[in-house]
Amino acid sequence: MKCIVSQTEHCVSNGSRVPHADRKARAEGLAVRFGENLVRCRRRADLSQEELGVRASLHRTEIGLLENGRRVARIDTLIQLAGAMSIAPEELLEGLHWNPGDTANGSFAIAHLPEPPRRRGSS
């Protein structure tokens, strides 16, 4: 497949083009959901960002960027984080799914987490 890619479009396997802005928006949605999962798992493990960073051999600011959805984790980072919290990597990917395309392009599906119960006395 021959494909010339401009700054605003990316080539996909069937030769069609996906606007760069659409890909960026999807990546941001994935990063936000991954960050929500990371925060939930880190808190369940009773770790601070600093403690998780040390255990995962990552800087605390990297943990913050991931949790805030400002960065997408690479596969090695995913494995480091999961190992540092003694969880399966799929826990960090909860709610992130790929819907394969049939005659159209596939797409990501991001499930939304239910709201956590409110603590007594909080408003």
C-alpha positions as CSV (number, residue, x, y, z in Angstrom):
1,M,0.0,0.0,0.0
2,K,1.4,3.3,-1.0
3,C,0.3,6.3,1.1
4,I,1.5,9.8,1.4
5,V,0.6,11.2,4.7
6,S,0.3,15.0,5.3
7,Q,0.4,16.7,8.7
8,T,-3.4,16.6,8.9
9,E,-4.2,13.0,7.8
10,H,-3.0,9.5,8.6
11,C,-3.3,6.5,6.3
12,V,-5.2,3.5,7.6
13,S,-5.0,-0.1,6.4
14,N,-7.7,0.1,3.7
15,G,-6.1,3.2,2.1
16,S,-8.6,5.7,3.4
17,R,-7.5,8.7,5.4
18,V,-8.4,9.7,9.0
19,P,-8.1,13.4,9.8
20,H,-5.3,14.1,12.3
21,A,-7.7,16.0,14.6
22,D,-10.0,12.9,14.8
23,R,-7.0,10.7,15.7
24,K,-5.8,13.2,18.3
25,A,-9.3,13.5,19.9
26,R,-9.5,9.7,20.2
27,A,-6.0,9.5,21.7
28,E,-7.0,12.2,24.2
29,G,-10.1,10.2,25.2
30,L,-8.1,7.1,25.7
31,A,-5.5,9.0,27.7
32,V,-8.1,10.4,30.0
33,R,-9.7,7.0,30.6
34,F,-6.3,5.4,31.2
35,G,-5.6,8.2,33.7
36,E,-8.8,7.6,35.6
37,N,-8.0,3.9,35.8
38,L,-4.4,4.7,37.0
39,V,-5.7,7.0,39.7
40,R,-8.2,4.4,40.9
41,C,-5.7,1.6,41.0
42,R,-3.0,3.8,42.6
43,R,-5.4,4.9,45.4
44,R,-6.6,1.3,45.9
45,A,-2.9,0.3,46.3
46,D,-2.6,3.2,48.9
47,L,0.4,4.7,47.0
48,S,1.2,8.4,46.4
49,Q,2.3,9.4,42.9
50,E,5.9,9.7,44.3
51,E,5.7,6.1,45.7
52,L,4.3,4.7,42.5
53,G,7.0,6.5,40.5
54,V,9.8,5.0,42.6
55,R,8.3,1.5,42.4
56,A,7.8,1.8,38.6
57,S,11.1,3.6,37.9
58,L,9.2,6.6,36.6
59,H,9.4,10.2,37.6
60,R,6.5,11.5,39.7
61,T,5.7,14.1,37.1
62,E,5.3,11.3,34.5
63,I,2.7,9.7,36.8
64,G,0.9,13.1,37.1
65,L,0.9,13.5,33.3
66,L,-0.5,10.0,32.8
67,E,-3.2,10.5,35.5
68,N,-4.3,13.8,34.0
69,G,-4.7,12.3,30.5
70,R,-1.9,14.6,29.1
71,R,0.2,11.6,28.0
72,V,-0.5,8.2,26.6
73,A,1.3,5.3,28.2
74,R,3.6,3.1,26.1
75,I,3.3,-0.6,26.5
76,D,6.5,-0.8,28.6
77,T,5.2,2.0,30.9
78,L,1.9,0.1,31.2
79,I,3.7,-3.0,32.4
80,Q,5.9,-1.1,34.8
81,L,2.9,0.6,36.4
82,A,0.9,-2.6,36.7
83,G,3.9,-4.4,38.2
84,A,4.6,-1.6,40.7
85,M,1.0,-1.9,42.0
86,S,0.9,-5.8,41.7
87,I,-2.1,-5.7,39.4
88,A,-2.8,-7.2,36.0
89,P,-2.1,-4.7,33.2
90,E,-5.7,-5.1,32.0
91,E,-6.9,-3.3,35.1
92,L,-5.3,-0.1,33.7
93,L,-7.1,-0.7,30.4
94,E,-10.6,-1.2,31.9
95,G,-13.3,0.3,29.8
96,L,-11.1,0.8,26.7
97,H,-12.1,-1.3,23.7
98,W,-11.6,-1.5,20.0
99,N,-14.6,-1.9,17.7
100,P,-13.3,-3.5,14.5
101,G,-14.5,-2.1,11.3
102,D,-16.3,-4.2,8.7
103,T,-16.5,-2.1,5.6
104,A,-15.7,1.1,7.5
105,N,-12.8,2.0,9.8
106,G,-12.7,0.5,13.3
107,S,-13.0,2.8,16.3
108,F,-12.2,2.9,20.0
109,A,-15.0,2.7,22.5
110,I,-14.5,4.2,25.9
111,A,-16.9,3.1,28.7
112,H,-17.5,5.7,31.4
113,L,-16.9,4.8,35.1
114,P,-19.8,5.1,37.5
115,E,-19.6,8.0,39.9
116,P,-18.0,6.9,43.3
117,P,-20.3,7.0,46.3
118,R,-20.1,10.3,48.2
119,R,-18.7,10.3,51.7
120,R,-20.9,11.3,54.6
121,G,-20.7,14.9,55.5
122,S,-19.3,16.0,52.1
123,S,-21.2,18.3,49.9
